[in-house]
Amino acid sequence: MAFEAAAAEWEPAPDDAFEKLGFTPNPGPQTRFLELPDANIDVLFGGAVGGSKTFSLLLYVLRACCRYPGLQAFWFRRTFPELEHSVLRQLGRIGYARALGCRWRADKYELWFPGSSVLTFSHAKDLKEATAFLSAEINLLLLDERTTMPPDVVDMLYTRVRTGVPTVPVLGIRSATNPGSAGHSRIVTDYIDATGRGEHEIIDANNRRRIFIQSRIGDTPQLGADYLKNLAGLPEKLRRAYLEGDWTVFAGQAFSEWRYDRHVVQPFTIPAEWKRYNGIDGGFRAPWCTLWAAEDPDHRLWFYRELYAAEVGETDQAKQILAAEAEDEHIAVRYADTSLWSVTGEGKASAEIYAENGVHLTAATKGPGSRVTRVRRTRTFLADGPACAHHRALGRDKCPLAHFFPQCANLIRTLPTLPHASKGDPEDVDTDAEDHAYDAMSYLMIMMGGGPSWPDVTPPKESPFDGVELMEARGPFAYRTDEDAPERDPRQGATQRPPWA
């Protein structure tokens, strides 16, 4: 190939890439990230802004491409403009790594290295764009601002991490990100919580070491005090996410009303007389979710069971729902996404398959504005109302209108991390995020009332006539209090005939 011939003319750069670029790592997290071994590992460098995360990724991949001839590295952002405004500008500031003998191919957005390594800059905002890389061989995958990319897009790119050349190693995945956006929930689960916020490593299902390194604003002293002051003046959510690297709250969080200690309660035996309902969100490649909720006499909802799994067929979904229920457990109504009634070609609708297997569904309300209505109804149930018996026993006079048993693990995990929509109606949730449990829950909620209401204990307003003696009625219109008033002339009001009559 012409490229191989051209690459053979270049002298391989020695393993002094940082020195040639005039770069010295900052002590702390950046040094730790760059000192990790060149191995098939999965590393996330994330948290506060200003921690030099993107530049750390760039320096790492430049050195790796110099160290390993023939390495195929791919750098992804969600959209191409995001590439242009971030890493490509940083690459331009260091002269497109000409000090390392690199050549920049602007027509292909590729950086070619001595020894035939190539760093390709690409974008993938959805599965359609991600599947364009199905035949790619990615030895080193770099994901910048990873939470902005939908989790299923990231999963697809992970499948391309491999090598077909024995002399070229697989160096795994290196990611950088701030809190928030569509991938926030997955990041919190797989990296933040799984590693004890970076206190330890884990081994994932692919036998890779998974490592989380927390980024903090003070890790980059070159930023200066003015930059810190600007961040300190942000609204609370932005400040906590960007300045402090707080993963429990982020800008654009759809349901900031959520509090684990208030909404999650220990299981108890639900009284038989409480009505029970299902909320169902269909799916196959994306997870399917079924939730069970009971309505107490005050119209609160108690979510007590969950099924959540991917690649389960319609028949098995129905069977698993019935298998999860007790023999004497009666479900009043099973509310489901209207898409389960859709039919392609001459096939049967999913709702019909469900019914054939003993699970009869009712379509949840769906139409113009219903998505935003579901968001509002969810907030209604997450908000406080008069305390239930459980919370009254704890000395509280109020509690949320919806409670959740720990068995609803995926709902509890994903609901507080759902962001607002980044496109379409900003009042909606981001449909690229992991919203399957939320959908199942909100299909049920939108079909219910608004829960209990506060009793009217406001004292009546003081009447302006208090203390004033009321007049005694005198006929249908007149009022008097003077008992000595003269008697009415009997001719008053009488009908008289005129003299000419």
Buried (B, 14 or more C-beta within 10 A) or exposed (E): EEEEEEBEEBEBBEEEBBEBBEBEBBEBBBEBBBEBEBEBBBBBBBBBBBBBBBBBBBBBBBBBBBBBBBBBBBBBBBBBEBBBEBBBEEBEEBEBBEBBBBBBBEEEBBBBBBBBBBBBBBBBBBBEBBEEBEEBBBBBBBBBBBBBBBBBBBEBBBEBBEBEEEEBBBBBBBBBBBBBBBBBBBBBBBBBEBBEEBEEBBEEEEEBBBBBBBBBBEBBEEBEEEBBEEBEEBEEBBBBBBBBBBBEBBBBBBBBBBEEEBBBBEEEEBEEEBBBBBBBBBBBEBBBBBBBBBBBEBBBBBBBBBBBBEEBEBEBBBBBBEEEBEEEEEBEBBBBBBBBEEEEEEEEBBBBBBBEBEBEBBBBEBEEEBBBBBBBBBBBBBBBBBBBEBBEEEEEEBBBBBBBBEEBEBBBBBBBBBBBBBEEEEBBBBBBBBBBBBBBBBBBBBBBEBBBEEEEEEEEEEEEEEEEEEEEEEEEEEEEEEEEEEEEEEEEEEEEEEEEE
